[in-house]
Amino acid sequence: MIAAANQDLWQGGAACGKNFQVTCTGATNQGVPHPCTDTAMVTVMITDFCPPPGCKGDLDLSHEAFSTIADPRAGEIKISYQQYASNYLFYIFVFFNIIFSLFHNNMFILFVH
């Protein structure tokens, strides 16, 4: 799922491709008193910039992401969020660390499929 970041988070494009875990924390008094769903957290990837003054908050969630954590009729919700390191980066680090160890110990094996 995707989201757009405000100017502070966007940092000239540095946030593009980064993942954030977003949690619905409550209503903004826009008409739906309890907007959060039972699935109160979603992971989104920043794919766009949400320029001022159109961006009213830190993140502009896609409809799919928003409706996962909140009632779409709410329109706006209070959220908390944190940057989330993708497991892919961890696996790539482990893979290269293993390859380096094998090569360093003269045990490098080339697999051809």
Buried (B, 14 or more C-beta within 10 A) or exposed (E): BEBBBBEEBBEEEEBBEBBBEBBBBBBBEEEBEEBBEEEBBBBBBBBBBBEEEEBEEBBBBBEEBBBBBBBEEBEBBBBEBEEBEEEEEEEEEEEEEEEEEEEEEEEEEEEEE
